[in-house]
Amino acid sequence: MQRDERERIARDLHDTLGQSFSMITVKTELARKLLSKYPEQVAAELTDIEATSRDNLQLVRTIVNDLHQQSLSEVLVTQSQTLDAAGVSLMTFGESLAVQWPTVVQSELAPVVQEALTNVVRHARAGKVTVGFIRGRDGYEVTIQDDGEGHEFHRPGSNGLAGMHDRMVAVGGSFDIRTNRVGTIVTLRLPQGVSE
């Protein structure tokens, strides 16, 4: 899966940046030739070169941003250290399948899972949290179940839960938080179409 992703990125770089830089080279050479014979045409060529260069810079930023997005396994590794330091044990199920979910699915779920686990440390007074990953017929589901005392979900001045909800809804998913006989459970769902 990681090799496929690297090959896709390499193709994107070759197809887009490679072609654009070739065009910049050709236009620069043309501008140099025009400089002595038709200097009035140089400005237009330089404007094209500048626009192409700006587009390439934006593309590089987008690719780098995509590469910096954490996978679900990376979030679990970093959060497990935080949970451990707070005396909260972490259990997971379905993780081995979830790390193979499409990159776009993981990148949408990872920050919300991270925020949910951070909330367990900050507010739940829990001793254990279980994160489950389920791939259903209709999409993807993550549950974060703690055994803490959290009953007050809307704290004054807190935008965390609203942000988690908004992030999921923005991509056609859902966010649910409620208490049960164990403690608090957060359920995240993304539809199948997100990965297509």
Secondary structure as the mmCIF struct_conf table of DSSP 4:
data_model
#
loop_
_struct_conf.conf_type_id
_struct_conf.id
_struct_conf.beg_label_comp_id
_struct_conf.beg_label_asym_id
_struct_conf.beg_label_seq_id
_struct_conf.end_label_comp_id
_struct_conf.end_label_asym_id
_struct_conf.end_label_seq_id
HELX_RH_AL_P HELX_RH_AL_P1 GLN A 2 ASP A 12
HELX_RH_PI_P HELX_RH_PI_P1 LEU A 13 GLY A 18
HELX_RH_AL_P HELX_RH_AL_P2 GLN A 19 LYS A 37
HELX_RH_3T_P HELX_RH_3T_P1 PRO A 39 GLN A 41
HELX_RH_AL_P HELX_RH_AL_P3 VAL A 42 HIS A 68
BEND BEND1 GLN A 69 GLN A 69
HELX_LH_PP_P HELX_LH_PP_P1 GLN A 70 SER A 71
HELX_RH_AL_P HELX_RH_AL_P4 LEU A 72 ALA A 85
TURN_TY1_P TURN_TY1_P1 ALA A 86 GLY A 87
STRN STRN1 SER A 89 PHE A 93
BEND BEND2 GLY A 94 GLY A 94
HELX_RH_AL_P HELX_RH_AL_P5 GLU A 95 ALA A 98
TURN_TY1_P TURN_TY1_P2 VAL A 99 GLN A 100
BEND BEND3 TRP A 101 TRP A 101
HELX_RH_AL_P HELX_RH_AL_P6 THR A 103 ASN A 119
HELX_RH_PI_P HELX_RH_PI_P2 VAL A 120 ALA A 124
BEND BEND4 GLY A 127 GLY A 127
STRN STRN2 LYS A 128 ARG A 135
BEND BEND5 ARG A 137 ASP A 138
STRN STRN3 GLY A 139 ASP A 146
BEND BEND6 GLY A 148 GLY A 148
TURN_TY1_P TURN_TY1_P3 PRO A 156 GLY A 157
HELX_RH_AL_P HELX_RH_AL_P7 GLY A 160 ALA A 170
TURN_TY1_P TURN_TY1_P4 VAL A 171 GLY A 172
STRN STRN4 SER A 174 THR A 179
BEND BEND7 ARG A 181 GLY A 183
STRN STRN5 THR A 184 PRO A 191
HELX_RH_3T_P HELX_RH_3T_P2 GLN A 192 SER A 195
#
